[in-house]
Amino acid sequence: MKRIVVIWTLVVSMMAAFSGCVNNASSFDEVVAARRSVRSYDSTKKISEDQVRTLIATVQEAPSWANVQATRFYAVMSDAKLKEAKAAMLNNQNTVADAPVLIVTTYRQGESGFFSGEAANEVGNGWGAFDAGLSNAFLVLKAKEMGFDTVIMGLRDANALRNALSIPSEEVIMSVVALGYGNQEPRRPERKALNEVLHIK
């Protein structure tokens, strides 16, 4: 009987694997646990345009208000544009000094959170920022799965970035994400107690 149970368990596992129904929750948890904000990068390791395209193609699966997909990404990779973008990073210049890619995240105003040109509720364009945040979450997790490290930065000269990258005026510049191969292993910061952030009513 025990042998039959073992064989049946193997059969079920194989069927699940072939049907794409394997539970990958543990691998997702591993990616989440491994992701850290990295502030120093290996200047000798580069990232290809194809890798960036693969990354952003996954990020496009992030949810957005009414699926308007108002978030935009500007991947800065050329030496000339990297020099301009890194100069616009204010107190984060040392952090991005050796990063091979910077991804500037923006959102188009008047789309997320709007119906027929009118804000659907009091949050208004805040929904655009919310959607951009969801996209950035997908970005840093997928990047880690691909073997890259990241850090999301808010300190930047938005006007300098807008001019350097020809970002349209209707787009709000939210953040800059450094993408590369980290040469440090940051410790995991302590998280607040679950009861402090979770309220079950």
CORKABEL-V930228 format. One line per field, one symbol per residue. ss: DSSP state (H for helix, E for strand, C for the rest). psi: psi as a letter, one per 40 degrees, with the letter a starting at -180 (. if undefined). burial: b if it has 24 or more other C-alpha atoms within 12 Angstrom, else e. A space follows every 10 residues. Layout:
# CORKABEL-V930228
ss->???
psi->???
burial->???
This chain:
# CORKABEL-V930228
ss->CHHHHHHHHH HHHHHHHHCC CCCCHHHHHH HHHHCCECCC ECCCCCCCHH HHHHHHHHHC CCCCHHHCCC EEEEEECCHH HHHHHHHCCH HHHHHHCCCC EEEEEEEECC CCCEECCEEC CCCCCHHHHH HHHHHHHHHH HHHHHCCCEE EEECCCCHHH HHHHHCCCCC EEEEEEEEEE CECCCCCCCC CCCHHHHCCC C
psi->dddddddddd ddddddddef ehhedddddd ddddhihhfh iheehihidd ddddddddde eiiihffefe hihhhhdidd dddddddeeb eedddedehe hhhhhiihie cheihfehhd aedbeddddd dddddddddd dddddeeiii hhiehigddd ddddefhide hhhdihhhha hifigiihii iiidedehhh .
burial->eeeeeeeeee eeeeeeeeee eeeeeeeeee beebbbbbbb bbeeeebeee ebeebbeebb ebbbbeebbb bbbbbbbeee bbbbbbbbbe ebbebbbbbb bbbbbbbbbb bbbbeeeeee eeeebbbbbb bbbbbbbbbb bbbbbbebbb bbbebbbbee bbeebebeee bbbbbbbbbb bbeeeeeeee eeeeeeeeee e
